[in-house]
C-alpha cells in the first residue's frame, strides 16, 4: 500500500542578501521530511541580481519548486542596528502571503508553512510542528531587536508586542508587568507548546484554518503595525487559538554579524536530527572569492505575446492611453471592432503602428449575445497562431511594473495561465471597495498560453460567459501580484451608460448581480486611494 504523506506548501517572500539567502536555502534542504510531500512557493522580491540568481539555481537543482517574480523593485534598508519597514512594504508582503494562502487552498494542501528568508531551521522543525496537531503554530526564534538589548521571542501575548499575561480589565503596576514579562520569557526558554496572542515569521497553518478564512488582509479598524498582527487578530476572531513551539528554536540572521553563528547552529542541530530523505543533501557552499560575481546567464528571446481586445466606440474614452501602454510589450494584436460608429478602428491602427494588427470590424454589434462575440474573438486569435494571449478590454491597463515583468511570466515553463486582480477605479486615483465592488480581492484569468492539443470548452450563456473558455483552470496556473486597473467606471457619465446597458440586457440579474447593477449609481461609495 502506498504510504500516505502529509502535503505541505512551504511559502516564503524573499528580499534577501545573497549570503543570508544561501544559508536559508541550505537550511530548507536539511529539513527532515519523512512522511511529508513538500512543495515550495518562493516569491523573488529581490533587488540584488545575485540573490535572484541563487533562487534560479535552487529551482533548477531541485523539484517541486514554484518560483515567481514579485513585480516590485522596492528598497528595503537593513543594517547592523535594525531593519526599516514602511507601510507599503508591510502590505506588499501581506499580499504575497495571501497569495500563498490562496494557492494552498486551491491545491488542497494539508498545511501551509510560511517562513521568513532570514531564518535557519532545525532539521526536525517541520515534522515536529505537524505532529503537534495545532491549526496555527509557530516555531520560536529569539532576536536582539536593538544592539546590546536582551533576546526576545517573536511571539507575544496581547496588543502589538506585550509579552506578559493580563486578564481583561486587569490593571497592572510597572513592577507587576516587569515580573510577568520575565516569567513569560523564562517559560518560553523551556521546551514546550504554549498558547500565545500573536506570532509570525515561522508559522504552520492547517487546511482547516485556511478554510475558516484566515488571511493577512488589513483589519481596517485596527491601527497595529505589521501584517502578522492583523493575521493573528483575524484568527482569534475566528476562534482559532495560536501556539508557539519551543522544542526546536530557529536561528534568526537579523544582522550580517549573525552569520558567524550559523556553523555552530548546524553542528549542534545536526547531531539530534535524522538525515533528510528528500530532496537530498544540500549543495556544498562555494568558496568565497574577492572576484566579482559572474554575469547572469543570458535569457533567451521570450515567447510571442498577442493582445486581443473587443472594442466599441472607445475612441473618446481610454483607448489611446491603454494602447500606448500595451505597445511597450506586445508583439501582435487581434482586435474586434464590434460595430463602432466612431473612429475607434482608426485609433487602434494609429497607436499600434509598426505592430502587426489583425482588425475585424463587425457591421452590427454582437454584444447582446456575448458568447457569440467571445467565440468570434477566440477564433480570430487562433488564426494568428499565438503563443501567449493577453485578453483585455479597451479600458483596462496594468500598473507600470507589468512592462518590466511580463518577460519573466512568459518564460515560466510550468505555467500556462496567469490570474490577476482587477481594481474598479471610480475616479483618476481611487478605486471602489464595498459589499458590491470587491473584484480586486480575487484573481481572474487574463493571460493564457495557447495549447493546440488542449480541448477548450466555453460557458454557453449569453452574458458573462467569460473572456476565455471555462475549463482553462485545468491547465497549470499561477496568481500574480501585478495589478490591473479598470478605468471604465472612473467617470460618472460612463457609469450611467453601463447601468442603462446592464438593466436593458439583464434586467432581472439572471446572468449577473442585480443589486450590483443598482449600486452603480450610489452617490457616496466607499473609495480607496490607489498607490503605485
N, C-alpha and C positions, 0 to 999 in steps of 0.2 A: 504494500500500500504506500502511495506517495506521501511523504512527510508534509504535514500542514505547516506552513510558515506564516508568521506574522508579517503583513505587508506594511512597510513604513516608508513614508516620503520624508527625506531629510531636506529641509529648505534653509537657504542662507542668502541674504542680500549681502553682496561683497563689495566694499570700497576699502581697500586694504593695501598696506605697504608690502612689497614683494617678500621680504624676509619673514614677516609675520604670516603672510598668506601661505608660504611654503610649509611652515610648521603646522598651520591649521589643517591644510590638505593632508599632510602626512598623518596627522592625528586621526582624521576620519578613516584612513585606511587601516589603522591599528585597532579599530573597534571590533569587539567580539560580536559577530552577527550570526552565530549558530542558531538556527531555527527562525531566522529573520530574512525576509526578502527586502533588501534595502535599495531604494532608488534615490537619486539626487536631483534637486531642483535648485540650481545656482543662478543668481542674477548678477551679471557683471556690471557693476556700477562704478568701475574704476576710472580714474583719470590718469593712471600710470600704465603705459603700454606693457611694461614688463609683467605687471600683475595680470593684465588681460591675457598675455601670452601664457602665463602659468596655468590659468584656467583652461585655455585651449589645449594645452599639453595634458592636463589632468583628464579632460574629456576624451582626448584621443587615445590615452593609455588604458582607460577603464570603461566598462559598460554601464548601462542604466543611469546615464547622466544627461540631464537636460540643462543646457547652458544657454541663458537668454541675455542679450544685451539690454541694459536698462533704458537706453534712450536719453539719459541725462549726462551732463558733464559739469556737475557741481563741485565746488571746492569745500572740502571738509578739513578743518585745521586741527591738527593734533601735535602736541609736543610733550616733553617730559614733565610738564606741570599738570596739564589736564587736556580734555577734549572740548571743542567749541561747537555746540549744536545751535541751529536756529529752527524756527517753526517749519520752514519749507523742507528742511532735511528730515525732520521728525515725521511729517505726514507723507513724505515720499516713501520712507521706509515702511510706514504703516500700510501704504498701498501695496508695496512688494509683498508684505506678509499676508495681506488679504488675498492676493493672487495665489499664494501658496496654499492658503486655506481652501480656496475655490478649486484648485487642482486636486487636492487631497479628497475633497468631497466628490468631485466629478468622476474621479477614477477609483473611488470606493476603497481608499486605503484604510487600514485599521488604525494607524496613528500618523500624525504629522509631528516631526521633530524639528523645531525652529532653533537655530543656533547662530550666535554671532561669530564673525570670522576672526576674532582675536582670542578665541578660547582653544585650549589644548585639553582634550578629553582623556580621562582614564579609560582604558580599553573596555572595562566592564560597564560603562555608563549606560549605554542604550539598552542592553539586555536587562540590566537591573531595573531601570525605570519602567520597562514594560511589565516586569514581574511584580511591581508594586500595585498594579491594577487600579491606578488612580486615573481619573479623566483628565486632570491637568496637574502636572508635577514638573518642577524644575530641579536640576542638579545644582547644588550650591557652588559658588565660587566667591573668593574674597579679594577685595581691592582696596588699595590706598587711594582714595579719590583725590587727595592732595598729598604732595610730598611730605614725609615725616608725620603723616596722620596715622591713626590706628587702622588696621584691616577691618573692613566691614563687608557683610554679605550683600548680595544683590537683591535680597528679599526683605520685606518689611511687613508690619502688622496693620497699619491703617494710614489714611491720608496719603501724602506724597512719599514720605520715606520715614515714618515714625516707627522706630524699632523697639517698641515696648508694648506690653499688654495694657489695655484700658477698656473698662466696661462702658456701655452707653451712659452718658451723663456723669460719669465719674470725673471728679476734679482732683488733679494730682499736683503735689508740690514739686518744685525743682529737684529736691533730694529724692523723692519717691520715683520721679521719672528717671533719674540717674541710676537708681538701684535697679529698676526694672529693665532699663536698657542693657546694663551689664549682665543681668540674668538672661536676657534674650540672646546676647552674644555668646555667653557660656553654653547655653543649651544647644545652639547650632554647631558648636565645636565638637559635640558628641555625636557619633554615628546614630542616625535615626531618620524617621519621617515625621514632619511636623506641619500642622496646618498654619498657613500664613494669610495675610491680607493682600499681598502683592508680590509679584515675581516677574522674571523675564530672562531673555538672552540665551537660555539653555533649557527649553521647555518642550515637554512631550504633551501632545493634545490628542485625545481619543476621538474616534469616529463619532461617538455619542455626543461629545462636547461640540464638535463641529456641526452636527445635525441640530443641536439646540440653538445655534445662531451666534456662537462666539465670533468676534471679529476685532480688528484693530481700528475700526471706524471711530472717529471722534464722537464722544458723548458731548453734545453741544452745550449742555447746561453745566458742564464741569470744566474748570479752568486749569486743572492739573497739567503739569508739563510731562510730555513723553507718551508715546503710543502704548507702552506696556501698562501704564496706569489705566488708560481707557479700556484696554482689553480686560484687565482684572476687575474693574468696576462692572463691566457688562457681564462677565462670567458670574460674579457674585449676585448680580440682579437676576440672573437666570437660575440661580440656586446651585451653581457648580462650585464646590469647595476647591481651594487652591492649596497645594502642598509643596514643600521643599524636601528633597532627599539630601542627606549629608554623608552618605557612605563613601562616595567617590568624588570628592571635590575636584572641579576643573581648575586649570591654571589660566589666569587671565593675563594676557600680554597687553596690559593697558598702556605701557610705555616701552620704548625701544630697549630700555635697560632691563626689562623683564625677560628679554630673550636669553639672558645669562642663566635663567632658572630652568630652561627647557630640558637640557641634558639630564640634570638631576631628577626632574619630574619623570622623565621617560624611564630612567633607570629604576626608580622606586616603584612606579606603577606597572612596569613590565613584569616584575617579579611576582606579582599577585594576580595577573590576568592570564586567562587561557589564550593561546595564539588564535588570531583571526583566521577563520576558514575561508572567508570571502572578503573582498575580492582579491586577496593575495597580499604578499608583503609589500610595504611601501618602497618606492624607488629610493635609492641612496641619494642624499643631497649632494649636489655638485660642489666642488671646492670653490671657495671664494677667490675672486681674482680682481686685480686692480684694473683690468681691461674693461672698457665699456661694453655693455651687453650688445650682442649681435643684432643686426637689423631684423625686424619681424619678417616672417615668411610672407612673400608676396601672394596676395589673394587673387584668384582667377576672376575673369570677367563675370559679372553677375548675370543671372538669367533675365530674359526679356520681361518687362512689365507693361501690361496693356491696361490702360484706363478705359472703363466703359461707363457711360452716363446716359440717362434718359432726361431730355430737357424739353421744356415747352415755355415759350415766351419769357425767357430768362435774361434777355439782354439788358433790361433795366434793373436787374436785381444784383446778384453777386457773381454772376457767371465769369466776368472778366477777371475779377480778383481771384477767384478759385482756380481758374485755368492757368493764370500766370504762376501760381504756386505749384500746380501739378506738373507743369512743363519742366520743372527743375529735375524731375526724377523719372518721368515716364518715357517709354520707348515707342509707344504706339497708342492710338486712341480709337475706340469704336463708340460712336455717338448716335443715338436715336433721337431725331428731332420729331417729337410727337405732335405734329400739326401746328407748329408755331405760326403766328401771323405777324411777328416782328422780325428783326434781323438776327435772331439767335444763331442760326446756322452760320451766318457770315462772321459773327464774333468768334465762334469756335474755330473756324478756319484761319482767321486773322491771328488770334492769340497763339494757336498751336502751329503756326507757320514753321516749316522745317521738320516737323514731326509727322510721320505717316498717320493720316486721319481717314478712317472709314466712316463716312457720314451717310446715314439713311434718313430720308425725310418722309414721314407719313403724311399723306394728304389730309387725313382725318384722324383725330386723336383716338387712341385705344385705351385711354386711362380708365374709362368706366368699367373695363374688364381687364384688370391689372395683370392677371395671369397670361393673357394673350400678349400683352406688351412685354412682360418679362421674358417669356419664352422666345419672343422675336429677338429681343436683345441678346439672349444667350446664344441663339443660333447664329446671329451675325458675328458675335465674338469668336465662336468656334471656327468660323470660316477663315479667320486670320491665323490659325494655328498658334494660339497663345501659350506661354509658359506659366506666367502668373497673371491673374485677373484682379484688378482693383475696381470694385463696383461702388461708385459714389454718386450722389445726386449733385445737381448744379449749385447747391447752397451749402455744401459740406467741404470743410478744409481742415487738414491736420495741423497740429501745432508745429512750430518751426523745426523741432528736432527730428521730425519724421524724415525730412530730406537726407539727413546725415545717417540715419539708422536703417533705411529701407534696404540698403545693400546687404546688411547683416541678416535681415529677416529672409530675404530671397535666397540666400546661400545656405540656409539651415537645412541640412539633408533630411532630418527626421520629422519635419513639419510640413503639412500640406494646406493648413488653414490657420489664419490668424483672426482673433477676435479683439475688438477694441470697444472702449466706452465712448458713447456719443453724448455730448453736452448740448442741451437746447438753450441757445442764447436768447435772452429776452430784450437785450439792448447791446450796445457795442462791447461792453466789458463785464456783463453779468449773465449768469445762466440761472434758469429756474429750477428750484428744488422744493417739492411738496408732495402731498399724497398722490397727485395725478402725474407729476413730472419727475420721474426718477430713472430715466433711461441710462444716465451716467453711472448708476450703481450696479449695472450689469454689463456683460460683454456680448457683442453681436458680431457676426462674421462680415468682413468687408474685403478680405484679401485671401484669394484661393489659388492654389496651384492646380492647373488643369491636367487631368489624367485621362487619356483616351480610353483606357481599359476599365474605367470605373462607370458603373451604370447609375446615372443621375436620375433622381425621381423628384418631381415637382409637387408642391401642395396645391391641388387644383381647386382654388377658391377665387372668386372674382376680385376681392380686395384683401390686402395684407397677406399676399401669398409668399412674400419673401423675395429678396433680390437674387438669391441663389437657390438651387434645388434643396429640398428639405432634408435630404439624407447625407449632406456633406459632413456632418459630425461623426460619421463612421470613419472618416479619414483622420490621421494623426493631426491634432490641432493644439494651439497654444494661445494663451492670453497675453496680450501686450499692454504695457502701461502707457504707451503713446496714446494721446487723447485726440479725439475728433470733434471739431466744432460744427454745430448745426446752426447756421445763420438764418435759416428761413423763418424763424419766429421772432427775429430781433426788431421788427418794425410793426407798429400797430396795424397799418393798412394790410400788411401781408398776413397777419394773424386773422383778420376779419375774412379775407379771401379764403383761407384754409378752412375756417369754421364753416362758412357757407358751403364749400365744396363737400366737406365731410357730411354735413347734415343733408345734403342733396343725395349723395351716393350711398350713404349708410345711415338713414335717419333713426333706426332703432338700435344702432350699435351692434349689429349682428356680427360684423367682421372686425370690429374694434371695441372701443370702450366709450359708451355714450357720455358718461359723467366726465370723462376727459375732454371729449368734444366740447361740452358745455363750459368747462373750466378755461377754455382758450380765451374767453372774454373777461376773465377775472380782472377787476380793476386794480387790485393790490396783491399781486402774487408775491411769494417769498423768493427773493433773488439773492444769489451768492456771487461775490466778486471773483473774477477769473484771474489766475496768476500763471504766467508762462513759466 
